[in-house]
Amino acid sequence: MPAIDLHSHSLYSDGSLAPGDLCRLAADRGVEILALTDHDSIRGLPEAAEAAAACGLRLINGVEISAMWGNTLVHVLGLNVDIRNTALQENLNTQAGARGRRARLIADRLAALGKGESWEFVLAAAEGDADRVGRTHFARYLMDAGHVRNLQQAFSRFLGDGKLAAVPIPWVSLQTAIMWILESGGVPVLAHPSRYGISQTKLRALLQDFRDAGGVGMEVSSGAEKSNVVQQLAALAVRFDLRASQGSDYHGAHMPWLKLGVFPDLPKTCRPVWELF
């Protein structure tokens, strides 16, 4: 089976590499099929496509949409989307604008907490585009400025939901995110289901709602996931008749526990989502 990584990020969201560099790294690591799935953005895909063609890599156009399921923030991957779809472009631009406005508020809150002026740092990290600035950029600022020891502590003390510098965003509903993906010809996949901090009962309810709304797949194997969790997710994929996806969720050197093209094998009981495209 070809080496397939269907979840990765570039500097067009909270990754550290340009899309072209990401594709070249993937090819060097033996990845044959790569999906670039930046948060609420498809703007890095043209550059990625050019680089992928040059290095013999098959690129899957993707996006990772932030959405709300009740009071829980979830992420939905759109795989094999049509990036020429006008409605998708406009909807993602709206999401990105909300992200940019949140970023300024986070910077203000950190300054009020005595953590210095973070805005210029995070803006430079996002290449001057405020709409690209995410919480990970602020986490890196807090770490580099010596306010926290690592990225995890930045979220647990300042940036996580309900923390001192947290600012909520009015994300779209789960059903709306799925609709955007379907209408752009893509395949909706629930990203990393084990990371939402919900009970098994609620996870089953989430998967049922996801499928009822038109969801097609779920991420069963992702970077740094434990093997027993992968087996549990595989069983849920079978139970809810969802296709299984896999991906590293690679961001860059600032998240060394996630390595491009590295994740547990997909259990043989699963039906791979990439068979659909």
C-alpha positions, 0 to 999 in steps of 0.5 A: 500500500502506498504511503498515505498521509491525509492530515498535515499543516503548512504556514498557511495555518499553524504549521511551520513549513511553506506548502512547497517545503512540506511536499518536498519533505513528504517526498523525501520521507517516502510519502506518496500521497499527501493531503494538505489540510490547513485550518480553515484555509485552502490558500496554500494548495496551489503552491503545494500542487506545483511542488508536488508535481515537481517531486512526484507526489500525489497531492490531495486538496484538503482543509480542516474546518473548525466546527461546533457540536453542541458546546464541543469544538471539533475538527472536520477534514474535507478531503479531495475538495474542489478549491475552485468552488466559490462558496467554499472559498467565501465560507472559509474566508469568513472563518479565517476573518473570525480567527484573525479578530480573535488573534488581536483579542488574545494579544490584548489579553496577554499584554494585560496579563503582563506577558509582553507584546506578542502581536508582532511575533505572531504576525511575523510567524504568519507572514504578516497575515492576521487571518492565519494567526492561531493559538499555536502561534501564541503558544510558541511566543509564550514559550520563546519569551520564557513565560511557559516551559512548553506548548502544552503549558501555554494552553493549560495556563493561558490559551485553552478553553476557559483559560486567562487569554482564551477568546471563543470564536463563533464557529459554524455548526458541525452540520454546516461544515459537513455541508460545505465539504459535500457541496465542494465535492469533498469527503467529510472526515471527523479528525482525531475523534479521541482528542475532544475530551468527551466520554465514550457515550458522547463520542458515540453520539458525536459519530452518529450525528456526524454520519446523520449529517452526511459525514463519510469517514473518521480519522482512525490512525493519527500521529502519536495515537496509542495502538489501543486507541486506534483499535477502539476507533477502528471498531467505532468506524465499523459500527457507524459504517464510516470510512477510515482515514489516517494522517500524521497531523504534522505541524513542524519542528515545534511539535516534535511528537508529530512526524510527517508520514508517521502514525500507527498502521490502519487496522485491516477491519477498516475500509480506507477513505482514500478508496473514494478518490 
